[in-house]
């Protein structure tokens, strides 16, 4: 496969702010490539650099092997679906879609035919005569898509295209976008702050933080093998143990010679109950329980550190409706996990020293839940809202959220058997 | 006291005493329609009686009869005044004035658009404030003083001639002034000079509405246009201009109607010969032929109405 878009050491500064800081990426032809990160992480600037709306301060950008670093947008063979669609309010839907062809000087009949076909492709066949103001958000989104696709670009840039849609519509559009991409074989470069979206649609994901790319990987690897504390926390929820506390927990939990600077344990890898043979375990007190539908989320205070555990709720007919047999608030419980569940991390270079923690994002659709649960200095942090992630350092007092640890003392940790 | 304030959930906070103002507010809060009508009544009365009423009275008067011998106006309805408008001398006045108004409007549009565009797209904060002051500053000075100042600038031996002499373009200027229609014995007595003064005087009225309209065009539409392959000139024609067009129309109505109705500048600058404004002044002032003056006043109203109708047909207000 050939390379569709390549960034070589690309930087973009706004004054003193390094919006994009020495980013190198190679995106293959026909790939669904996502750029994931919190707001202000540089992902949108990166997309705008590829589109030509920003020019790099440093570095080169190649489109299909040609240096396009200094080319204006109208000389690049890429098209963009803008975040708020940017439809022309004075043109009908059909004229909006035909706009690119009109600018290329294609005749009226041809561009009308092509635009109509493009509208049918996004299931908006009959709406060509309307004006954008008369359409719903989801319909506008499709018009924006048709307007870009009618030009048959080799690369389509999408800037949080589903951000303004409600959850159901977003899920539906995710499926449609992925199907469209597969059918057309166009390279999609997709910017999002929604890790669920990035994981479910992409062939590969680049995780951005503070203008830099922390990891580029396939979704499964990204989730199961995060390389940095930031990635572990931002992609899914993770119990990130760092430094001294990691050593303390791991030594008491029975990991012999645990010297990793940071490890990540996914909440779903932890179970309640005494550790089995070869497993690790700690005990602690339940300080928060949240029901999330398919799963329940427990926060456990173990040796002054908050650990998150998610347990699947079984379907109707079983005990999904009841809490029987489940730990309750205030219970003292034992936790167990396998050594393989622990992923060794490097700390993100730009993470605040002292905070020692990364941010975590909730499971898709989980909604805002607990934030910044760790006590000051305790390096476990489980911020849920990705937009808060940059600010979700461990020392931030959570403004709201179900915190109930006040006054509870950490419990002694059981020695493993 | 302090403790009560700082302790959360310590019962309801201190309440304000209800005075007569609160009673009135509550009364109107529950009667929104009455409130609205009370607010609207004075401006509606003003607009309806003073504005529309006066206009109708004017049009009505334009059909009165003026007796040339007795110099008396009698309320005998006639279309003689409008017929008189079509007489050669009067039609000349109308055409001369309209031509000047069109030229001034086009010039204001071409000079004003780049300024309005720059103000709206590239200035922020203090720089933008400076531009606003710069555009509006000339409007703060007395209009008559400015008109007189221009007569000095444009007269032979005036500032402009001095500058033209210095840069060695005197022969070019003299050549320009020999041209028919725009020329004259000097700049201050030529149509060219009058055009310059009008353009200067009405430029702010063109810039401000255009600036407001351009400001309202979202930047990402221009980016979307470029993204779809449009060169800057194409983006200008296909996106920016159509979306800013209501502002251009608003500004051009100002410059157009101000030029049509003005009677000061034509008296001070430019060739002799009447324009609509000076004709109205003459008819109602010296002659006392109010009906004829009213008929002349109806001309700009009709022309602006036609202009608005064309602008509407062109889709100028579709994006509103």
Interface residues (C-beta under 8 A of the other chain):
Chain A: X51 X52 X53 X72 X73 X74 X78 X79 X80 X82 X84 X86 X87 X88 X89 X90 X99 X100 X102 X103 X104 X147 X148 X151
Chain B: X218 X220 X221 X223 X224 X225 X226 X227 X228 X229 X230 X231 X234 X238 X239 X242 X243 X315 X318 X319
